[in-house]
Amino acid sequence: QALRRTPPSHTARAFASCPLETSDTAILRASGTCVANSPSFHRLSIMASKVSALLAEFVGTYVLVFTVGCNALSQSPAVWAPTSIACALMVMIYALGPVSGGHFNPAVSLAIGLADKFGGACSGWDMVLAYMLAQIAGGSAAGFSYCAVFHAELALGPQAPFGWWEAMVVEVLYTAMLVFVVLSVAASKRMNPGGRPSPVCALAVGCVVVAGGHGAGPISGAAFNPAVACGIDISSFGYAKGWPQCVAYTVWQVWGSIVAVLLFKLTRPEDDLSESQLAIYQPSLATKLASEFLGTFALVLSVGLNILGKSAATAWSAAATLMCMVCALGDVSGAHFNPAVTLAVVLSKKGGCSLRDGFLYVVFQLTAGVLAGVCYCGLCNKQSIALGPQAGSSDNAAYFIEFVFTFVLAFVVLATACVKGNSSPLLRSYYVALAIGSCVTAGGFAGGDVSGGVLNPAVAFGLAVPDVALSGGRMFYCVLYSLFQLLAGASASLMFIGTHASEHAAKPARSAPLFVPSPDHGY
């Protein structure tokens, strides 16, 4: 009876911890009163659940690292290798998340422990350590497996011509991004109301791997995971080179994990509130601005690293970055990350963004874009990117491409994220992030060879300002691109008003809420 009265938030902590209490409750209920009241039976069932969770972490990490090794040693096309790894991680989270939480990464387990998100029978630092050991064991076993299959080894370390400090920076940044997305999507109270798991966690985490694999892969190899680093290094006997390369990578990834926890606390202050306070919580303007800064910085950094790394999948990597950050921060600030989108939201009077807030959004987005530009230029030996029409394309063609696809992006944001009839950001976030990211994929590949597929004044400034400072470039195309993008945002708001007239109609009074919470479905 006591277990039946346990609140859902205590029986299911989603991705962040293994939901042992839920399964234990079912076992105890089915086993009869006498057995259920037996302390020895309860201890045995808890122990069995812990073993299941550790086995799940071993298996999931094994599959992830084995996929990494097979892609590298089989010389899989670089445009698809990160997606292959992301898919392996995603399906393992879907398959084993209900058992262990689906961490498959010691940096993730460490962050969840630091954020106090381990719950149920898996609580305690002894289980955090056990998770890490199971993950490293799974990664090491996978390393020996792919070495046996291909009769070859992988080398862990910075990729030529980059050095250790560049590898360190990207490993810290993208590990922080990965862990931050996990905490925001899978461990925050607002994204997991009542302890019900968010449906977007696997998609969001997979998108981080796509973004970082293309952006940081040419610099550090894109590990972002001590189990991956140890699996590669131990199986290749990296310690024979004088010292284990995985030690440095692990230290950097631990730093990234700590940074992610701090950013999570910055953007999710409501996680320390009681349930009654959480029900009326609204993010402050400072929290929203921090959210816009982080999302825009991640987007522009990925774009710049992809372009300078001569990636064939820049649009896909940028779209993946946008998708995961929309999943992570959509319920905080609206996840605009784009001045043209902010303008569209303000003019449409949808999305709860006032003129003053919109102005500050734009300031923080542009600042984040420029700082991200400084970061990727510093990582790539002070190389910069010239903004403008691509070879063989006219200025007018480039402007028209920027207008059309920025219009598509802004209109889709309004039509999916700002419409009535959705009672919770959780229900919207699954397809909203996918829809918004798909706009970038469409526009980036369709118009990339004409205009560069920028579609965002913050990206334009992030490319142009460092080029002006380092290579004597001009702001001419940055200004014109931004004007056409802002015009597209304004046009999208007008079109939205025309196509969604009911969204601006007076809302009739109702005697009862349209959506009634359900213990099974949540809404």
Buried (B, 14 or more C-beta within 10 A) or exposed (E): EEBEEEEBBEBBBBBBBBBBBBBBBEBBEEBEEEBBEBEEBBEEBBEBBBEBBBBBBBBBBBBBBBBBBBBBBEEBEBEBBBBBBBBBBBBBBBBBBBBBBBBBBBBBBBBBBBBEBBBBBBBEEEBBBBBBBBBBBBBBBBBBBBBEEBEEBBEBBBBEEBEEEBBBBBBBBBBBBBBBBBBBBBBBBBBBBBBBBBBBBBBBBBBBBBBBBBBBBBBBBBBBBBBBBBBBBBBBEBEEEEEBBBBBBBBBBBBBBBBBBEBBBBBBBBBEEEEEEBEEBEBEEEBBBBBBBBBBBBBBBBBBBBBBBEBEBBBBBBBBBBBBBBBBBBBBBBBBBBBBBBBBBBBBBBBEBEEEBBBBBBBBBBBBBBBBBBBBBBBBEEBBBEBBBBEEBEEEBBBBBBBBBBBBBBBBBBBBBBBEEBBBBBBBBBEBBBBBBBBBBBBBBBBBBBBBBBBBBBBBBBBBBBBBBBEEBEBEBBBBBBBBBBBBBBBBBEBBBEEBEEBEEEEEEEEEEEEEEEEEEBE
